[in-house]
Amino acid sequence: MSAFLETAIAAAQSAQTVISHYYRQNIDITLKADQSPVTVADVESEKAIKSVIFARFPEHGCFGEETGQERMDSPYLWLIDPIDGTKSFVRQYPFFSTQIALRHGQDWLLGVSNAPEFAQLAHAEQGGGAFLNDRPVHVSEVTQLADATLSIGNVNTLAGSPGWQGLASIVQQVNRTRGYGDFYHYHLLASGSIDLVIESDVNILDIAALAVIVREAGGVFTDLEGQPLSLRTTSVLAAATPELHQIALQAIRNA
């Protein structure tokens, strides 16, 4: 485990201390400009994460969900979403997590996804495999839609686009469809429990860490156009195998 990954895990655990302190306390909510909620737990947990990271790597850059951008031109850029799923957090619904990723140039080096109420901490590092609670995980070997379990999330934009018909075609062909959402369906995908994830209306802070985890578990992770991740990515097509990914991608393109 590199010093980068050790730091990311320590930062996620520091955030967990803050998050656990505020969970179930009915804390006040503030709406940001985009009408998404933010709480004192979001802000304080992000500050805790940055404190751990910058104590070790003060020259690195940071793109944080709550406290903004610092040194974005640095070769090393940390992406932080301290509570991905704030709406769930404030309603005391356990589908929320801390997401931390590290990018170097165009390479995504590591990802940490910590879901304290699920007691799940997933992590991965480029070339080092993926782990869930320190246990190695790997995607399934499913290559056909007829054998696949699909999970969908945040389909607002997709529902108003031609791609909706492509999704309908996929839903009709898969073995089963679920909507686990947020971090959870990516943990399931990386662990081989489901086989395909389609999601829209995300931002890179939601998915960067999860993309590294899925890829290191052997999966394929792109946007809905089949493009690699960038800071502007807003959708996901993730699959256990290249064959399954290509079939799903073609269905969406055909629409």
N, C-alpha and C positions, 0 to 999 in steps of 0.2 A: 504494500500500500504506500503510495507516494505521500509526500508532505502536503501536496495539494488536497488529496482525498482525506487525509487525516484531519486537515483543517476544516474542510467542508462538513464532515460528520460532527466534529466538535461544535461548529457553528449551528448546525441543525439542532443539536442537543441543547445548546444554550437557548435557542429560540423556544424549544419545547418547555423549558422551565417557565418562561414568560407566559406562553400560551396556556399551560396548565393552570397557572395562577388565576387567569381571567375567565377560563371556561366555566360556564354555568353561573356566572355572576350577573347576567342581564345588564351588561355594560352599554353605555350610550353609543349610538351609531351616528356617523357623519357621512353625508353623501358627497362624493367627489364630483368634478365637472361632468363626467360621463354617467352620473347617477348610480355608480357602483358604490357599495358601502365601504367604510373604513372605520376601524375602532382603535382605541389606544393599544390594544393587544397587537394589531397589525404593525403599528409604528414602532412600539417598543421592541417587538420581536425582531423586526428588521434591523433596528439599531444594535441589538445584541449580536446578530449575525455579522454585521459589518465590523463590529468591534473585534470579534475573534479573527476575521479574515485580515483586517488591516493591521492588527498587531503582528501578524506573521508576514504579510506581504503589503507593506504600505505603499508601494509604487503601483500596485495593480489598479485597474479600473473597476467600476461597479455600475450596474443597471438595476436599480431597485424599484419595485412596484410602488412603494410608499414614499421613499425619500429621494427618489430621482436618480440622476446620472452624475457620475464622477469619473474623470479621466477616461472618457470613452475612446480616446485614441491610443490607450495603452495596449501593448501586444496581448496582455492577459486581461480578460473581461469577465467578471463574475456577474451572473444573472440571478436575481433573488426575488422570489415571491414568498414572503414570510407566512402568510395564511392564504393559500390558494383554496378558495371556497369560503370566503368571509360570510356569505349569506347563510351557509350551513352552520358555520361557527356561532353566529349570533342567535340562530334558532335552536342551538344545542342539538344539532344533527351531525353525526360524526364524519361526514364526507368532506373533510378538509385536510390539508397537508402543508408542509413546508417544502418548497422547491428551490434547490441551489444547483447551478450549473457553472462550469468554467469553460470559456472559449479562448483559444489561442489562435490568432489569425482567423482562418476559415475552419479550423479543427475544433470539434467539441470534445474536450478532454475528459470531463467527468460529469456525473449527475448524482445527486442525493435527493431522495423523496422520502420524507418522514411524516407518517400519519399516526400521531400519538394515540388517538382514540381507537385506532385499529391495532395498535401495537405492532405496526409494520414500518420498518426502515429499510428501504431499498437503496442500493448504491451500485455504481459501475464506474469503471475507468477505462479509457481507450486501450484496447488490447488486453484487458485484464479480466473479462467476463463480468457477469451480473450476479448480484447477491440480494437476497431478501432475508432479513434478520440473520445475516452472516452465512446463509445457506446458498450454495450456487443454484441458479435457476436457468432454465432454457426454454425457449418457445417450443410449441408443438411441431409436428411434421405434417400438418394438414395442408394439402395442396389444392383441394377442390371445394367449391362453395357448398356442395351437398353435404360435406362432412364438417362444415365450419360453424362455430358459434360466433356471431357478430354482436358487438356492443356499439351503440350509437350514443352521441351526446351533442348538445348544443347545436341542433340542426336548424336554427332560425333562418340563417342566410341560405342554407342549402334548400330549405323548403320553398323559397321563392325563386329558385333558379332551375334551369333545365336539368341540372344534376339530380334534382329530386326524383325524376323518372329513373335515372340510373340507380339511385339508392333503392327505389321500389323494386327494380329488377333483382338487385342483390338480395333484398329481404325475402323475396319470393323463392329464391334458390337455396338459401342457407338452411342448415339443420335447425338452428334456433336463433332468436334475436332477443337481446337484452339491452338495458340501458344503465349500465353500472355507473358510468360517468366519472369525471374528475380524475384523480390519481388512480382510482381503484381498477378501472378496466385496463390500464397500462401495467399495473402490478400483475393482474391476472394474465395478460398477454405474455409478459416476460416469463411467467411461471408455467406456461403451457396449459392454462386452464380455459382460456378462450383463444380465438384464432385471428380475429379481425376487429379493428376499431376504425370507425368513421366518425369524424367530429368536425364541426365548423365553429366559428365565433370564438376562437381562442386567440391568445397572444403568445409570443415566444417565451415569456416568463412562465406561462402555465405549463409548457411542454418541453422546454429544452432539456431539463434533467431527465425527464421520462424518455425522451428520444434516445439519449445515451444508454439508458438502462435497457430499453427494448433492443437496440442494436447490438449491445454487448451480450444480450441473451440469444442472439442469432436471428432477430427479426429484421423487417424492413420498415423504415419510417420516413415518409415523405409528406408533402401536402397533397391536397386532393387533385392537383394537376401533375403529380408525380415529381415535383421539384424538391430539391434538398432544402433543409431548414435554413432560414435567414432571420435576421432581426425583424423582418416584416411578415413572417409566416402567420397565417390566420386560420389554417385548417389542417386536418390530419387524415392521412390514410396509412394505417399501420397494420402489418400483417406478419403472421408467423413465418411464411416462406415467400420467396420471390415469385413462385408460381401463383399463389393465392393473391398476392399483391397485384400482379399483372392482370389477372382476371377481373378483380374489383376495379382497378383503374380503367380498364377497357370499357366496362359497363358504364362507368360515369362519363367517360369520353363519348361513348356512343349516344348518350342522351343529349 
